[in-house]
Amino acid sequence: MIWCSGWELASAVSNSGGLGIIGSGSMYPEVLREHVDKCKAATNKPFAVNIPMLYPDIDKHIETVIDKKVPIVFTSAGNPKTYTEHLKKNGITVVHVVSSLKFALKAQEAGVDGVVAEGFEAGGHNGRDETTTLCLIPMVSKHLQIPVIAAGGIATGSAMLAVMNLGADAVQIGSRFVASNESSAHQNFKNTVVSAKEGDTVLTLKEITPVRLIKNAFYSKVEEAYIRKATKEELIDLLGRGRAKRGMFEGNLEEGELEIGQIAGDIDNVLPAAEIVRNILDEFEEAKKEMNSEKFNF
Ligand SMILES: Cc1cc2nc3c(=O)[nH]c(=O)nc-3n(C[C@H](O)[C@H](O)[C@H](O)COP(=O)(O)O)c2cc1C
């Protein structure tokens, strides 16, 4: 997750039994190198790097993950054909993030090892089709022969069990870890996530790159722009540069872009990443037991 998952969060998750992912989309090439080195020093478990394909200096990031022998790369926001073969030839496992069955099939055809199927609920950049996790996971699981990792709206063990029952092999969790001690999000943003209520986020800016964010003063300007039927160019101007950094990293809650998922409405505290992972796994076991209860025996 841009501005949130650097080496501290990624290594904490990997050390707790998950697969931590460094979000390289907000890092200059030399910053990614540093984060990979620090992550390696902080964990001897596998970790991954996410590379959004919109990244302007993408060749340098690709070079870094190959040079540093990062075992797994999650590509997103672009065509999986471009780098999959190259990464795989260099021994890297490739997972591509998709928001629809159509893109999932394309990713499979491009030879990726697995997909993250991310529903409408998810924080950050998302698809245009608004397919919810509940609908997306069964469809993608039914039609793909490779592993499917469910994302969007998952922050508890019971949600993890639910999507696995729908056909997912694993889960990717974003928003819950924004509100972790190790996340590099600004404290103001973490506090906003904790106090967010149901209905406080919206998927917007579909004309540029659809993104789910908190409705704040910046979003009010976006809404006004839609009312006056602003052109795509006007929306690009309004978004400007560096808004995500301003909001999530620098803590400007009014003018920044605050990317978070709908599940923020159910996140009530900032916890160490290890505790988040442990809670999810405990809840998962509890939820499995619940399935033997009377409620499910009818
Ligand atoms: C602040 C934030 C930044 C994100 N940045 C990225 C990113 O750079 N690349 C990416 O593939 N997904 C990104 N995502 C999406 C997450 O990786 C994940 O798929 C999503 O958060 C899952 O849904 P959830 O927020 O409901 O848990 C981001 C999500 C958030 C909340």
The ligand as a Tripos MOL2 file, in Angstrom:
@<TRIPOS>MOLECULE
LIG
   31    33     1     0     0
SMALL
NO_CHARGES

@<TRIPOS>ATOM
      1 C1         -3.8460    3.1980    1.5330 C.3       1 LIG1
      2 C2         -3.9110    2.1080    0.5180 C.ar      1 LIG1
      3 C3         -2.9530    2.0610   -0.4680 C.ar      1 LIG1
      4 C4         -2.9710    1.0300   -1.4330 C.ar      1 LIG1
      5 N1         -2.0040    0.9860   -2.3750 N.ar      1 LIG1
      6 C5         -1.9720   -0.0460   -3.2580 C.ar      1 LIG1
      7 C6         -0.9290   -0.1480   -4.2030 C.ar      1 LIG1
      8 O1         -0.0160    0.6740   -4.2500 O.2       1 LIG1
      9 N2         -0.9510   -1.2150   -5.0540 N.ar      1 LIG1
     10 C7         -1.9440   -2.1620   -5.0210 C.ar      1 LIG1
     11 O2         -1.9130   -3.1160   -5.8060 O.2       1 LIG1
     12 N3         -2.9480   -2.0740   -4.1300 N.ar      1 LIG1
     13 C8         -2.9770   -1.0480   -3.2500 C.ar      1 LIG1
     14 N4         -3.9890   -0.9770   -2.3290 N.ar      1 LIG1
     15 C9         -4.9850   -2.0660   -2.2670 C.3       1 LIG1
     16 C10        -4.5600   -3.1140   -1.2380 C.3       1 LIG1
     17 O3         -3.3720   -3.7190   -1.6520 O.3       1 LIG1
     18 C11        -5.6220   -4.1730   -1.0020 C.3       1 LIG1
     19 O4         -5.8600   -4.9360   -2.1480 O.3       1 LIG1
     20 C12        -6.9240   -3.5710   -0.5270 C.3       1 LIG1
     21 O5         -6.6670   -2.6370    0.4760 O.3       1 LIG1
     22 C13        -7.8210   -4.6690   -0.0260 C.3       1 LIG1
     23 O6         -9.0570   -4.1690    0.4160 O.3       1 LIG1
     24 P1         -9.3200   -3.6410    1.9240 P.3       1 LIG1
     25 O7         -8.8030   -2.2510    1.9400 O.co2     1 LIG1
     26 O8        -10.7920   -3.7000    2.0520 O.co2     1 LIG1
     27 O9         -8.5800   -4.5600    2.8440 O.co2     1 LIG1
     28 C14        -3.9860    0.0590   -1.3780 C.ar      1 LIG1
     29 C15        -4.9520    0.1170   -0.3640 C.ar      1 LIG1
     30 C16        -4.9240    1.1210    0.5760 C.ar      1 LIG1
     31 C17        -5.9620    1.1440    1.6650 C.3       1 LIG1
@<TRIPOS>BOND
     1     1     2 1
     2     2     3 ar
     3     2    30 ar
     4     3     4 ar
     5     4     5 ar
     6     4    28 ar
     7     5     6 ar
     8     6     7 ar
     9     6    13 1
    10     7     8 2
    11     7     9 ar
    12     9    10 ar
    13    10    11 2
    14    10    12 ar
    15    12    13 ar
    16    13    14 ar
    17    14    15 1
    18    14    28 ar
    19    15    16 1
    20    16    17 1
    21    16    18 1
    22    18    19 1
    23    18    20 1
    24    20    21 1
    25    20    22 1
    26    22    23 1
    27    23    24 1
    28    24    25 2
    29    24    26 1
    30    24    27 1
    31    28    29 ar
    32    29    30 ar
    33    30    31 1
@<TRIPOS>SUBSTRUCTURE
     1 LIG1         1 GROUP 0 **** ****
